[in-house]
Amino acid sequence: MTTIYDRIKEISNKKGVSIDYVNDKAGLSNKAIYGWKKSTPKADNLQKVADVLHVSTDYLLGRTDDMNPTTAENVKKADLDDDELLLSFQGKDITPEYRDAIIAILRTMPDRDKDGNII
């Protein structure tokens, strides 16, 4: 039987981050995730880990194999003109220089409609 810990370890490995990194980013007590090998975490702590790993709590609980179900309610939107916006990739922060480069590239792209067609 796959445990919550096993799921967290699996997705952490896929994303190239350690369990300790996930634990710290989620703001949990030292080595808390390791304790989940034999115990069930509190719902709010599980949600914090799911947010760090960009997966659903249902995935971590083994209720689904779909890591990130997309519905209108759980899609995060960000305005790239927001100076406070922090970007990350695979759980690692993107430097301000790369952030500025990404935004510059996006600004040079032609506008597209909802189907991806150039307008």
N, C-alpha and C positions, 0 to 999 in steps of 0.2 A: 504494500500500500504506500502510495506517495504521500509524504507529509507536506505541510506548509513550508517547512524548512527546505525540503527537497526542491520544491517549486522555486523558492527564492534563490537557492543555490544555482539551479539550472538557468534561470533568466539572468542572474548576475553574471554567470560565466559567458552567456551569449552576448551580453553587453560589455564585457571586458572590465567589469568592476568587481571588487571584493565584497564579501559579506560585511566586513568591518566598515567599508566605505558606505554601503547602503545603510547600515546601522547608524553611522554618524550623521549622514544626510537626513535621515528620518528623525533625528533628535532623540533616539532611544537611549536607555541606559546602557552602560558598557556590556557588550556581548549578549544583549537581550535576544537577538535573533537566534543565537545558538541554543538558547533555552527552549525555543519553539520546536526542537526535535522531539520533545516529549510532552509539551504542554501547548495549550491553545492561547494565542495572543488576544489581547483586548481588541475590540473592533476598531477603535481609533488608532491604535498602533499598527494594525494590519493595513488600514487605509493609508497611513503615512508611508509605509514601505511600498505599497502599490503605486502611490504617487511618485516616489523616487524612481521606481522601475518602469513607470508608464505602462502599467498593466492594471487589469481590474482585480478587485478583491475576489470576485468569483473565480478568476483564473488561479489565484494563489490558494484558494480553498479547494481547488480541484473540481469545481462545479461545471467548468467549461474549459475547453482547450483553446478557445479564442482569447488571446492575450489582451487585446484592446477592442472590445466591441464599440462601434461608433454609432452614437445616437446624437441627436441635436442637443441633448442635455449634457453630455460629457465632452463635447468638443471644446477645446480651449482656443480662444482667439486672442491675437495680440496685434497691437498697432505698432508697426516698425518705427513710426515717428516718435514713439514714447521713449524719451531719454532714459527712463528708469528700467526699460525692458532688458532682462538678462537672458541670454541665449545659452543653451547647453546642447551637447551632442553626445549620445551614449553615456549620459550621466556626468560628463565633464564640462565645466564652464568654458565658454568661448571668450577669448580675449577681446577687449574693446576694439583692437585693430581689425580682427577677423569679423567682428560684428559689423563694423563700418563697411568693410569690403563686401560682405553679404548683402547689406542694405543697398550699396551702390549698384551691385549686379542686379538686384531685384528692380531697382528704379529704371534700369535701361531696358527691361523686358517690355514687349508690347502688351497692351491691355488685352485681356481675353474675357469672353463671356463665361457663363456658368458651365458650359459644356467644354471649355478649353479652346474654343475657336477665337482667333484673333479678330478684334473688332476695330 
